[in-house]
Amino acid sequence: MTGLALGLRLQELADKLGISKKTVEKQIASAKKKVGANTREQAVAIAINHKLIQS
């Protein structure tokens, strides 16, 4: 989520983490489901509001 909050693209996140873009997509989908978000932006906002990541 921090990478998304910083505006990184999926491929940039994948490269930084040493994983595939598909894995990043799956992890984001899982995080969205866990926090009840419909979009990546919503998930980031929820994470920030709950202090799971710093803004």
C-alpha distance matrix in Angstrom:
0.0 3.8 5.4 5.1 6.1 8.6 9.8 9.8 11.5 11.0 14.0 12.9 9.8 12.4 15.0 13.2 12.4 15.8 15.1 16.0 14.4 15.4 13.7 10.3 11.4 12.6 9.6 7.6 11.0 11.3 8.3 9.8 13.1 12.5 11.7 14.2 12.5 14.3 12.0 8.6 9.6 10.8 7.8 6.0 9.6 10.2 7.6 9.2 12.6 12.5 11.6 8.9 7.3 9.9 10.6
3.8 0.0 3.8 5.4 4.9 6.2 8.7 8.9 11.7 12.1 14.5 12.5 9.8 13.0 14.7 12.2 12.1 15.8 16.0 17.4 16.0 17.8 16.0 12.6 14.3 15.8 12.8 11.2 14.7 15.0 12.0 13.5 16.8 16.0 14.8 17.5 15.7 17.5 15.0 11.4 11.5 13.1 10.7 7.8 10.8 12.0 9.0 9.2 12.9 13.2 11.3 9.1 6.2 7.7 8.4
5.4 3.8 0.0 3.8 5.4 5.0 6.4 5.4 8.2 8.8 11.0 8.8 6.5 10.0 11.5 9.4 10.1 13.5 13.8 14.8 13.2 15.5 14.3 10.7 12.6 14.8 12.4 10.8 14.5 15.5 13.2 14.4 17.9 17.7 16.9 19.2 16.9 18.0 15.0 11.2 11.8 14.2 12.2 9.6 12.9 14.6 12.1 12.4 16.1 16.7 15.0 12.8 10.0 11.0 11.0
5.1 5.4 3.8 0.0 3.8 5.3 5.0 5.4 7.2 8.1 11.2 9.9 8.1 11.4 13.5 12.3 12.8 15.9 15.4 15.6 13.2 15.1 14.4 10.6 11.4 13.9 11.9 9.3 12.6 14.2 11.9 12.2 15.9 16.3 15.1 16.8 14.1 14.8 11.5 7.8 8.2 11.0 9.5 7.1 10.4 12.5 10.9 11.4 14.8 15.9 15.0 13.1 10.6 11.8 10.9
6.1 4.9 5.4 3.8 0.0 3.8 5.4 7.6 10.2 11.8 14.7 12.9 11.3 14.8 16.5 14.7 15.4 18.8 18.7 19.3 17.0 18.8 18.0 14.2 14.9 17.1 14.8 12.2 15.2 16.5 13.5 13.6 17.3 17.2 15.3 17.2 14.6 15.8 12.7 9.3 8.1 10.6 9.6 6.1 8.4 11.1 9.5 8.8 12.3 13.9 12.6 11.6 8.6 8.9 7.3
8.6 6.2 5.0 5.3 3.8 0.0 3.8 5.7 9.3 11.6 13.7 11.1 10.3 14.1 15.0 12.9 14.6 17.8 18.3 19.1 17.0 19.5 18.8 15.1 16.4 18.9 16.8 14.5 17.9 19.2 16.5 16.9 20.7 20.6 19.0 20.9 18.2 19.1 15.8 12.3 11.3 14.2 13.3 9.9 12.1 14.8 13.0 11.9 15.5 17.0 15.2 14.2 10.8 10.2 8.5
9.8 8.7 6.4 5.0 5.4 3.8 0.0 3.8 6.5 9.4 11.6 9.7 9.7 13.3 14.3 13.2 15.1 17.9 18.0 18.0 15.3 17.9 17.9 14.2 14.8 17.9 16.5 13.9 16.9 19.0 16.8 16.6 20.4 21.0 19.5 20.9 17.7 17.9 14.3 11.0 10.2 13.7 13.3 10.6 12.9 15.8 14.7 14.1 17.4 19.2 18.0 16.8 13.7 13.6 11.6
9.8 8.9 5.4 5.4 7.6 5.7 3.8 0.0 3.8 6.5 8.1 5.9 6.3 9.7 10.6 9.8 11.9 14.4 14.5 14.6 12.2 15.1 15.2 11.7 12.9 16.1 14.8 12.9 16.2 18.2 16.5 16.9 20.5 21.2 20.4 21.9 19.0 19.0 15.5 12.0 12.3 15.7 14.7 12.4 15.4 17.8 16.2 16.2 19.8 21.0 19.6 17.8 14.9 15.3 14.1
11.5 11.7 8.2 7.2 10.2 9.3 6.5 3.8 0.0 3.8 5.5 5.1 6.3 8.7 10.0 10.6 12.3 14.0 13.5 12.6 9.6 12.5 13.4 10.2 10.8 14.4 14.0 12.1 14.9 17.5 16.5 16.6 20.0 21.3 20.8 21.8 18.8 18.2 14.7 11.6 12.7 16.2 15.3 13.8 16.9 19.2 18.0 18.6 21.9 23.1 22.2 20.1 17.6 18.5 17.3
11.0 12.1 8.8 8.1 11.8 11.6 9.4 6.5 3.8 0.0 3.8 5.4 5.1 6.2 8.6 9.9 10.5 11.9 10.5 9.2 6.1 8.8 9.7 6.7 7.4 10.9 10.9 9.6 12.3 14.7 14.4 14.9 17.9 19.3 19.5 20.5 17.8 17.2 14.1 11.2 13.3 16.3 14.9 14.1 17.6 19.2 17.9 19.2 22.5 23.1 22.4 19.8 17.9 19.5 18.9
14.0 14.5 11.0 11.2 14.7 13.7 11.6 8.1 5.5 3.8 0.0 3.8 5.4 4.9 6.1 8.5 9.8 10.1 9.3 7.8 5.5 9.1 10.3 8.3 9.7 13.0 13.3 12.8 15.4 17.6 17.6 18.4 21.2 22.6 23.0 24.1 21.6 20.9 17.8 15.0 17.0 20.1 18.6 17.7 21.2 22.9 21.2 22.4 25.8 26.3 25.4 22.7 20.5 22.0 21.5
12.9 12.5 8.8 9.9 12.9 11.1 9.7 5.9 5.1 5.4 3.8 0.0 3.8 5.4 5.1 6.1 8.5 9.7 10.2 10.1 8.6 12.2 12.5 10.0 12.1 15.2 14.5 13.9 17.1 18.9 18.2 19.3 22.4 23.3 23.3 24.9 22.3 22.1 18.9 15.5 17.0 20.2 18.6 17.0 20.4 22.3 20.3 21.0 24.6 25.2 23.7 21.3 18.7 19.6 19.2
9.8 9.8 6.5 8.1 11.3 10.3 9.7 6.3 6.3 5.1 5.4 3.8 0.0 3.8 5.5 5.1 6.0 8.3 8.3 9.0 7.7 10.9 10.2 7.3 10.0 12.6 11.3 11.0 14.4 15.8 14.9 16.5 19.5 20.0 20.2 22.1 19.9 20.2 17.2 13.7 15.5 18.2 16.1 14.6 18.3 19.7 17.4 18.5 22.1 22.2 20.9 18.1 15.8 17.3 17.4
12.4 13.0 10.0 11.4 14.8 14.1 13.3 9.7 8.7 6.2 4.9 5.4 3.8 0.0 3.8 5.5 5.2 5.7 4.9 5.4 5.2 8.4 7.8 6.1 9.3 11.5 10.9 11.6 14.5 15.8 15.8 17.6 20.1 20.8 21.7 23.4 21.4 21.5 18.9 15.7 18.1 20.6 18.3 17.4 21.2 22.2 20.0 21.5 25.0 24.8 23.6 20.5 18.7 20.6 21.0
15.0 14.7 11.5 13.5 16.5 15.0 14.3 10.6 10.0 8.6 6.1 5.1 5.5 3.8 0.0 3.8 5.5 5.0 6.5 7.5 8.1 11.6 11.2 9.9 13.0 15.2 14.5 15.3 18.3 19.5 19.3 21.1 23.7 24.3 25.0 26.9 24.9 25.0 22.1 18.9 20.8 23.6 21.4 20.1 23.7 25.0 22.6 23.7 27.3 27.3 25.7 22.7 20.5 21.9 22.2
13.2 12.2 9.4 12.3 14.7 12.9 13.2 9.8 10.6 9.9 8.5 6.1 5.1 5.5 3.8 0.0 3.8 5.6 8.0 10.1 10.6 13.9 12.6 10.8 14.2 16.1 14.6 15.2 18.6 19.4 18.5 20.7 23.4 23.4 23.9 26.2 24.3 25.0 22.1 18.5 20.1 22.7 20.3 18.6 22.1 23.3 20.5 21.3 25.1 24.9 22.9 20.1 17.7 18.9 19.5
12.4 12.1 10.1 12.8 15.4 14.6 15.1 11.9 12.3 10.5 9.8 8.5 6.0 5.2 5.5 3.8 0.0 3.8 5.5 8.6 9.9 12.3 10.2 8.9 12.7 13.9 12.0 13.4 16.7 16.9 16.4 19.0 21.3 21.1 22.1 24.5 23.1 24.0 21.6 18.1 20.2 22.3 19.5 18.2 21.9 22.5 19.6 21.0 24.5 23.8 22.1 18.9 17.1 18.9 20.1
15.8 15.8 13.5 15.9 18.8 17.8 17.9 14.4 14.0 11.9 10.1 9.7 8.3 5.7 5.0 5.6 3.8 0.0 3.8 7.0 9.4 11.8 10.1 10.1 13.7 14.7 13.7 15.5 18.4 18.7 18.8 21.4 23.4 23.5 24.8 27.1 25.7 26.2 23.9 20.7 23.1 25.2 22.4 21.5 25.2 25.8 23.1 24.6 28.1 27.4 25.8 22.5 20.8 22.7 23.9
15.1 16.0 13.8 15.4 18.7 18.3 18.0 14.5 13.5 10.5 9.3 10.2 8.3 4.9 6.5 8.0 5.5 3.8 0.0 3.8 6.7 8.3 6.5 7.3 10.6 11.3 10.9 13.1 15.4 15.8 16.6 19.0 20.7 21.2 22.8 24.7 23.4 23.7 21.7 18.8 21.6 23.6 20.8 20.4 24.3 24.6 22.2 24.2 27.5 26.7 25.6 22.1 20.9 23.2 24.3
16.0 17.4 14.8 15.6 19.3 19.1 18.0 14.6 12.6 9.2 7.8 10.1 9.0 5.4 7.5 10.1 8.6 7.0 3.8 0.0 3.8 5.3 5.2 6.5 8.8 10.0 10.8 12.6 14.4 15.5 16.8 18.6 20.2 21.3 23.0 24.3 22.8 22.5 20.5 18.0 21.0 23.1 20.7 20.7 24.5 25.0 23.1 25.2 28.4 27.9 27.2 23.8 22.6 25.0 25.6
14.4 16.0 13.2 13.2 17.0 17.0 15.3 12.2 9.6 6.1 5.5 8.6 7.7 5.2 8.1 10.6 9.9 9.4 6.7 3.8 0.0 3.8 5.4 5.0 6.3 8.7 9.9 10.6 12.4 14.3 15.3 16.5 18.5 20.0 21.3 22.3 20.3 19.7 17.3 15.0 18.0 20.3 18.3 18.3 22.0 22.9 21.3 23.4 26.4 26.4 25.9 22.7 21.4 23.6 23.8
15.4 17.8 15.5 15.1 18.8 19.5 17.9 15.1 12.5 8.8 9.1 12.2 10.9 8.4 11.6 13.9 12.3 11.8 8.3 5.3 3.8 0.0 3.8 5.4 5.0 6.2 8.7 9.9 10.5 12.4 14.3 15.3 16.6 18.5 20.2 20.9 19.3 18.5 16.8 15.0 18.5 20.2 18.2 19.0 22.6 22.9 21.7 24.2 26.9 26.6 26.6 23.3 22.6 25.2 25.5
13.7 16.0 14.3 14.4 18.0 18.8 17.9 15.2 13.4 9.7 10.3 12.5 10.2 7.8 11.2 12.6 10.2 10.1 6.5 5.2 5.4 3.8 0.0 3.8 5.4 5.0 6.1 8.6 9.8 10.5 12.3 14.1 15.4 16.5 18.5 19.7 18.6 18.6 17.1 15.0 18.4 19.8 17.2 17.9 21.6 21.5 19.8 22.5 25.3 24.5 24.3 20.8 20.3 23.2 24.1
10.3 12.6 10.7 10.6 14.2 15.1 14.2 11.7 10.2 6.7 8.3 10.0 7.3 6.1 9.9 10.8 8.9 10.1 7.3 6.5 5.0 5.4 3.8 0.0 3.8 5.5 5.1 6.1 8.6 9.8 10.5 12.2 14.2 15.3 16.6 18.0 16.4 16.5 14.5 11.9 15.1 16.8 14.2 14.5 18.3 18.6 16.9 19.3 22.2 21.8 21.4 18.1 17.2 19.9 20.5
11.4 14.3 12.6 11.4 14.9 16.4 14.8 12.9 10.8 7.4 9.7 12.1 10.0 9.3 13.0 14.2 12.7 13.7 10.6 8.8 6.3 5.0 5.4 3.8 0.0 3.8 5.5 5.2 6.2 8.6 9.9 10.5 12.4 14.3 15.6 16.2 14.4 13.8 12.0 10.2 13.7 15.3 13.2 14.3 17.7 18.0 17.1 19.7 22.2 22.0 22.3 19.2 18.6 21.3 21.5
12.6 15.8 14.8 13.9 17.1 18.9 17.9 16.1 14.4 10.9 13.0 15.2 12.6 11.5 15.2 16.1 13.9 14.7 11.3 10.0 8.7 6.2 5.0 5.5 3.8 0.0 3.8 5.4 5.1 6.2 8.6 9.9 10.6 12.4 14.5 15.2 14.2 14.1 13.3 11.9 15.6 16.3 13.8 15.5 18.8 18.3 17.3 20.4 22.6 21.9 22.4 19.1 19.2 22.4 23.1
9.6 12.8 12.4 11.9 14.8 16.8 16.5 14.8 14.0 10.9 13.3 14.5 11.3 10.9 14.5 14.6 12.0 13.7 10.9 10.8 9.9 8.7 6.1 5.1 5.5 3.8 0.0 3.8 5.4 5.0 6.2 8.6 9.9 10.5 12.5 14.1 13.3 14.1 13.2 11.1 14.5 15.0 11.9 13.2 16.7 15.9 14.4 17.5 19.8 18.8 19.1 15.6 15.8 19.1 20.1
7.6 11.2 10.8 9.3 12.2 14.5 13.9 12.9 12.1 9.6 12.8 13.9 11.0 11.6 15.3 15.2 13.4 15.5 13.1 12.6 10.6 9.9 8.6 6.1 5.2 5.4 3.8 0.0 3.8 5.4 5.0 6.1 8.6 9.8 10.7 11.9 10.4 11.0 9.5 7.3 10.8 11.5 8.7 10.1 13.5 13.2 12.1 15.1 17.4 17.0 17.5 14.4 14.3 17.3 17.8
11.0 14.7 14.5 12.6 15.2 17.9 16.9 16.2 14.9 12.3 15.4 17.1 14.4 14.5 18.3 18.6 16.7 18.4 15.4 14.4 12.4 10.5 9.8 8.6 6.2 5.1 5.4 3.8 0.0 3.8 5.5 5.1 6.2 8.7 10.2 10.4 9.2 9.2 8.9 8.3 11.9 11.9 9.6 12.1 14.9 14.2 13.9 17.2 18.9 18.4 19.6 16.7 17.1 20.3 20.7
11.3 15.0 15.5 14.2 16.5 19.2 19.0 18.2 17.5 14.7 17.6 18.9 15.8 15.8 19.5 19.4 16.9 18.7 15.8 15.5 14.3 12.4 10.5 9.8 8.6 6.2 5.0 5.4 3.8 0.0 3.8 5.5 5.2 6.2 8.8 9.9 10.0 11.2 11.6 10.8 14.1 13.4 10.4 12.9 15.7 14.1 13.4 17.0 18.4 17.2 18.4 15.3 16.4 20.0 21.0
8.3 12.0 13.2 11.9 13.5 16.5 16.8 16.5 16.5 14.4 17.6 18.2 14.9 15.8 19.3 18.5 16.4 18.8 16.6 16.8 15.3 14.3 12.3 10.5 9.9 8.6 6.2 5.0 5.5 3.8 0.0 3.8 5.4 5.1 6.3 8.4 8.3 10.4 10.4 9.0 11.7 10.8 7.3 9.6 12.2 10.6 9.6 13.2 14.8 13.5 14.7 11.6 12.8 16.3 17.4
9.8 13.5 14.4 12.2 13.6 16.9 16.6 16.9 16.6 14.9 18.4 19.3 16.5 17.6 21.1 20.7 19.0 21.4 19.0 18.6 16.5 15.3 14.1 12.2 10.5 9.9 8.6 6.1 5.1 5.5 3.8 0.0 3.8 5.5 5.4 5.9 4.8 6.6 7.1 6.8 9.5 8.1 5.5 8.8 10.9 9.5 9.8 13.2 14.3 13.8 15.6 13.2 14.2 17.4 17.8
13.1 16.8 17.9 15.9 17.3 20.7 20.4 20.5 20.0 17.9 21.2 22.4 19.5 20.1 23.7 23.4 21.3 23.4 20.7 20.2 18.5 16.6 15.4 14.2 12.4 10.6 9.9 8.6 6.2 5.2 5.4 3.8 0.0 3.8 5.5 5.0 6.2 7.8 9.7 10.4 13.0 11.0 8.8 12.3 13.9 11.8 12.4 16.0 16.4 15.4 17.7 15.3 17.0 20.3 21.0
12.5 16.0 17.7 16.3 17.2 20.6 21.0 21.2 21.3 19.3 22.6 23.3 20.0 20.8 24.3 23.4 21.1 23.5 21.2 21.3 20.0 18.5 16.5 15.3 14.3 12.4 10.5 9.8 8.7 6.2 5.1 5.5 3.8 0.0 3.8 5.6 7.8 10.6 12.2 12.1 14.2 12.0 9.2 12.1 13.6 10.7 10.7 14.5 14.8 13.0 15.2 12.7 15.0 18.5 19.8
11.7 14.8 16.9 15.1 15.3 19.0 19.5 20.4 20.8 19.5 23.0 23.3 20.2 21.7 25.0 23.9 22.1 24.8 22.8 23.0 21.3 20.2 18.5 16.6 15.6 14.5 12.5 10.7 10.2 8.8 6.3 5.4 5.5 3.8 0.0 3.8 5.7 9.2 10.6 10.7 11.9 9.1 6.6 9.6 10.3 7.2 8.0 11.5 11.3 10.1 12.7 10.9 13.2 16.3 17.2
14.2 17.5 19.2 16.8 17.2 20.9 20.9 21.9 21.8 20.5 24.1 24.9 22.1 23.4 26.9 26.2 24.5 27.1 24.7 24.3 22.3 20.9 19.7 18.0 16.2 15.2 14.1 11.9 10.4 9.9 8.4 5.9 5.0 5.6 3.8 0.0 3.8 6.8 9.3 10.8 11.9 8.8 7.7 11.3 11.5 8.9 10.8 14.0 13.4 12.9 15.8 14.4 16.4 19.3 19.6
12.5 15.7 16.9 14.1 14.6 18.2 17.7 19.0 18.8 17.8 21.6 22.3 19.9 21.4 24.9 24.3 23.1 25.7 23.4 22.8 20.3 19.3 18.6 16.4 14.4 14.2 13.3 10.4 9.2 10.0 8.3 4.8 6.2 7.8 5.7 3.8 0.0 3.8 5.7 7.3 8.4 5.5 5.2 8.9 9.2 7.8 10.1 12.8 12.8 13.2 15.7 14.4 15.5 18.0 17.8
14.3 17.5 18.0 14.8 15.8 19.1 17.9 19.0 18.2 17.2 20.9 22.1 20.2 21.5 25.0 25.0 24.0 26.2 23.7 22.5 19.7 18.5 18.6 16.5 13.8 14.1 14.1 11.0 9.2 11.2 10.4 6.6 7.8 10.6 9.2 6.8 3.8 0.0 3.8 7.1 8.5 6.6 7.5 10.9 11.4 11.0 13.2 15.7 15.9 16.7 19.1 17.7 18.4 20.7 20.0
12.0 15.0 15.0 11.5 12.7 15.8 14.3 15.5 14.7 14.1 17.8 18.9 17.2 18.9 22.1 22.1 21.6 23.9 21.7 20.5 17.3 16.8 17.1 14.5 12.0 13.3 13.2 9.5 8.9 11.6 10.4 7.1 9.7 12.2 10.6 9.3 5.7 3.8 0.0 3.8 5.3 5.1 6.3 8.7 9.9 10.7 12.4 14.3 15.3 16.6 18.3 16.9 16.7 18.8 17.7
8.6 11.4 11.2 7.8 9.3 12.3 11.0 12.0 11.6 11.2 15.0 15.5 13.7 15.7 18.9 18.5 18.1 20.7 18.8 18.0 15.0 15.0 15.0 11.9 10.2 11.9 11.1 7.3 8.3 10.8 9.0 6.8 10.4 12.1 10.7 10.8 7.3 7.1 3.8 0.0 3.8 5.4 5.0 6.2 8.6 9.9 10.5 12.3 14.2 15.3 16.3 14.6 13.9 15.9 15.0
9.6 11.5 11.8 8.2 8.1 11.3 10.2 12.3 12.7 13.3 17.0 17.0 15.5 18.1 20.8 20.1 20.2 23.1 21.6 21.0 18.0 18.5 18.4 15.1 13.7 15.6 14.5 10.8 11.9 14.1 11.7 9.5 13.0 14.2 11.9 11.9 8.4 8.5 5.3 3.8 0.0 3.8 5.4 5.2 6.2 8.6 9.9 10.6 12.3 14.3 15.2 14.3 13.3 14.5 12.8
10.8 13.1 14.2 11.0 10.6 14.2 13.7 15.7 16.2 16.3 20.1 20.2 18.2 20.6 23.6 22.7 22.3 25.2 23.6 23.1 20.3 20.2 19.8 16.8 15.3 16.3 15.0 11.5 11.9 13.4 10.8 8.1 11.0 12.0 9.1 8.8 5.5 6.6 5.1 5.4 3.8 0.0 3.8 5.4 5.1 6.1 8.5 9.9 10.4 12.2 14.0 13.4 13.3 14.9 13.7
7.8 10.7 12.2 9.5 9.6 13.3 13.3 14.7 15.3 14.9 18.6 18.6 16.1 18.3 21.4 20.3 19.5 22.4 20.8 20.7 18.3 18.2 17.2 14.2 13.2 13.8 11.9 8.7 9.6 10.4 7.3 5.5 8.8 9.2 6.6 7.7 5.2 7.5 6.3 5.0 5.4 3.8 0.0 3.8 5.5 5.1 6.1 8.6 9.9 10.6 12.1 10.6 10.9 13.3 13.0
6.0 7.8 9.6 7.1 6.1 9.9 10.6 12.4 13.8 14.1 17.7 17.0 14.6 17.4 20.1 18.6 18.2 21.5 20.4 20.7 18.3 19.0 17.9 14.5 14.3 15.5 13.2 10.1 12.1 12.9 9.6 8.8 12.3 12.1 9.6 11.3 8.9 10.9 8.7 6.2 5.2 5.4 3.8 0.0 3.8 5.5 5.0 6.1 8.6 9.9 10.4 9.2 8.3 10.0 9.3
9.6 10.8 12.9 10.4 8.4 12.1 12.9 15.4 16.9 17.6 21.2 20.4 18.3 21.2 23.7 22.1 21.9 25.2 24.3 24.5 22.0 22.6 21.6 18.3 17.7 18.8 16.7 13.5 14.9 15.7 12.2 10.9 13.9 13.6 10.3 11.5 9.2 11.4 9.9 8.6 6.2 5.1 5.5 3.8 0.0 3.8 5.4 5.1 6.1 8.6 9.7 9.9 9.4 10.4 9.1
10.2 12.0 14.6 12.5 11.1 14.8 15.8 17.8 19.2 19.2 22.9 22.3 19.7 22.2 25.0 23.3 22.5 25.8 24.6 25.0 22.9 22.9 21.5 18.6 18.0 18.3 15.9 13.2 14.2 14.1 10.6 9.5 11.8 10.7 7.2 8.9 7.8 11.0 10.7 9.9 8.6 6.1 5.1 5.5 3.8 0.0 3.8 5.4 5.0 6.1 8.4 8.4 9.4 11.3 11.2
7.6 9.0 12.1 10.9 9.5 13.0 14.7 16.2 18.0 17.9 21.2 20.3 17.4 20.0 22.6 20.5 19.6 23.1 22.2 23.1 21.3 21.7 19.8 16.9 17.1 17.3 14.4 12.1 13.9 13.4 9.6 9.8 12.4 10.7 8.0 10.8 10.1 13.2 12.4 10.5 9.9 8.5 6.1 5.0 5.4 3.8 0.0 3.8 5.5 5.2 6.1 4.9 5.8 8.4 9.4
9.2 9.2 12.4 11.4 8.8 11.9 14.1 16.2 18.6 19.2 22.4 21.0 18.5 21.5 23.7 21.3 21.0 24.6 24.2 25.2 23.4 24.2 22.5 19.3 19.7 20.4 17.5 15.1 17.2 17.0 13.2 13.2 16.0 14.5 11.5 14.0 12.8 15.7 14.3 12.3 10.6 9.9 8.6 6.1 5.1 5.4 3.8 0.0 3.8 5.4 4.9 5.9 5.3 6.0 6.2
12.6 12.9 16.1 14.8 12.3 15.5 17.4 19.8 21.9 22.5 25.8 24.6 22.1 25.0 27.3 25.1 24.5 28.1 27.5 28.4 26.4 26.9 25.3 22.2 22.2 22.6 19.8 17.4 18.9 18.4 14.8 14.3 16.4 14.8 11.3 13.4 12.8 15.9 15.3 14.2 12.3 10.4 9.9 8.6 6.1 5.0 5.5 3.8 0.0 3.8 5.4 7.6 8.5 9.0 9.1
12.5 13.2 16.7 15.9 13.9 17.0 19.2 21.0 23.1 23.1 26.3 25.2 22.2 24.8 27.3 24.9 23.8 27.4 26.7 27.9 26.4 26.6 24.5 21.8 22.0 21.9 18.8 17.0 18.4 17.2 13.5 13.8 15.4 13.0 10.1 12.9 13.2 16.7 16.6 15.3 14.3 12.2 10.6 9.9 8.6 6.1 5.2 5.4 3.8 0.0 3.8 5.5 7.9 9.5 11.0
11.6 11.3 15.0 15.0 12.6 15.2 18.0 19.6 22.2 22.4 25.4 23.7 20.9 23.6 25.7 22.9 22.1 25.8 25.6 27.2 25.9 26.6 24.3 21.4 22.3 22.4 19.1 17.5 19.6 18.4 14.7 15.6 17.7 15.2 12.7 15.8 15.7 19.1 18.3 16.3 15.2 14.0 12.1 10.4 9.7 8.4 6.1 4.9 5.4 3.8 0.0 3.8 5.3 6.3 8.6
8.9 9.1 12.8 13.1 11.6 14.2 16.8 17.8 20.1 19.8 22.7 21.3 18.1 20.5 22.7 20.1 18.9 22.5 22.1 23.8 22.7 23.3 20.8 18.1 19.2 19.1 15.6 14.4 16.7 15.3 11.6 13.2 15.3 12.7 10.9 14.4 14.4 17.7 16.9 14.6 14.3 13.4 10.6 9.2 9.9 8.4 4.9 5.9 7.6 5.5 3.8 0.0 3.8 6.9 9.7
7.3 6.2 10.0 10.6 8.6 10.8 13.7 14.9 17.6 17.9 20.5 18.7 15.8 18.7 20.5 17.7 17.1 20.8 20.9 22.6 21.4 22.6 20.3 17.2 18.6 19.2 15.8 14.3 17.1 16.4 12.8 14.2 17.0 15.0 13.2 16.4 15.5 18.4 16.7 13.9 13.3 13.3 10.9 8.3 9.4 9.4 5.8 5.3 8.5 7.9 5.3 3.8 0.0 3.8 6.6
9.9 7.7 11.0 11.8 8.9 10.2 13.6 15.3 18.5 19.5 22.0 19.6 17.3 20.6 21.9 18.9 18.9 22.7 23.2 25.0 23.6 25.2 23.2 19.9 21.3 22.4 19.1 17.3 20.3 20.0 16.3 17.4 20.3 18.5 16.3 19.3 18.0 20.7 18.8 15.9 14.5 14.9 13.3 10.0 10.4 11.3 8.4 6.0 9.0 9.5 6.3 6.9 3.8 0.0 3.8
10.6 8.4 11.0 10.9 7.3 8.5 11.6 14.1 17.3 18.9 21.5 19.2 17.4 21.0 22.2 19.5 20.1 23.9 24.3 25.6 23.8 25.5 24.1 20.5 21.5 23.1 20.1 17.8 20.7 21.0 17.4 17.8 21.0 19.8 17.2 19.6 17.8 20.0 17.7 15.0 12.8 13.7 13.0 9.3 9.1 11.2 9.4 6.2 9.1 11.0 8.6 9.7 6.6 3.8 0.0
